[in-house]
């Protein structure tokens, strides 16, 4: 694991320690292969949720007809790993 991968791993593990996930962080534990669909639009604390049923997720917030994701791990993955 190179330095960048270690840094990413440490940062995500810190987020996980302070958060509860009903999916048991399958996005992270699957090495990012099991990700929900999301898109970064430049907001600091949210990404847009592109799932068919976003309201089924505890991190989903509906605002102005748009579903946003507030999961800190998913936001980090979208913003820093571009996934």
C-alpha positions in Angstrom: 0.0 0.0 0.0 1.5 3.3 -1.0 1.4 6.5 1.1 -1.7 7.9 -0.7 -3.6 4.6 -0.2 -2.6 4.6 3.5 -3.8 8.2 3.9 -7.1 7.4 2.3 -7.6 4.3 4.4 -6.8 6.2 7.6 -9.2 9.0 6.8 -12.0 6.6 5.9 -11.5 4.5 9.0 -11.7 7.7 11.1 -15.1 8.5 9.4 -16.3 5.0 10.0 -15.5 5.1 13.7 -17.8 8.0 14.2 -20.7 6.9 12.0 -23.3 4.1 11.8 -24.1 2.5 8.5 -27.0 0.2 7.9 -25.1 -1.4 5.0 -22.0 -2.0 7.3 -19.8 0.2 5.0 -20.0 -2.2 2.1 -18.7 0.5 -0.2 -15.4 0.6 1.7 -15.2 -3.1 2.6 -15.7 -4.1 -1.0 -12.7 -2.0 -2.0 -15.1 0.5 -3.6 -16.7 -2.0 -6.0 -20.1 -1.9 -4.2 -20.9 1.8 -4.5 -24.2 3.4 -4.7 -24.5 5.9 -7.6 -23.6 9.4 -6.6 -22.2 12.5 -8.3 -20.1 15.3 -6.9 -21.5 18.7 -7.8 -19.2 20.9 -5.8 -21.1 21.1 -2.5 -18.9 20.6 0.5 -21.1 18.4 2.6 -23.3 16.6 0.0 -23.2 14.7 -3.3 -26.3 14.0 -5.4 -27.8 10.6 -5.0 -28.5 8.9 -8.3 -30.2 5.8 -6.9 -33.7 4.8 -8.1 -35.1 4.8 -4.5 -32.8 7.2 -2.6 -35.3 7.7 0.3 -34.6 4.1 1.3 -31.2 5.2 2.6 -30.8 6.9 6.0 -28.3 9.3 4.5 -30.6 10.6 1.8 -32.0 14.1 2.0 -34.7 15.3 -0.4 -34.4 19.0 -1.1 -36.0 20.9 -3.9 -36.9 17.7 -5.8 -33.3 16.5 -5.7 -31.9 13.7 -3.5 -28.6 14.5 -1.8 -26.4 12.0 0.0 -25.0 13.0 3.4 -22.9 9.9 4.1 -19.4 11.2 5.0 -17.8 8.1 3.6 -19.6 8.2 0.2 -18.9 12.0 0.0 -15.2 11.4 0.6 -15.1 8.6 -2.0 -16.9 10.8 -4.6 -14.7 13.9 -4.0 -11.3 12.3 -3.4 -11.4 9.1 -5.3 -13.7 10.3 -8.1 -15.9 7.2 -7.8 
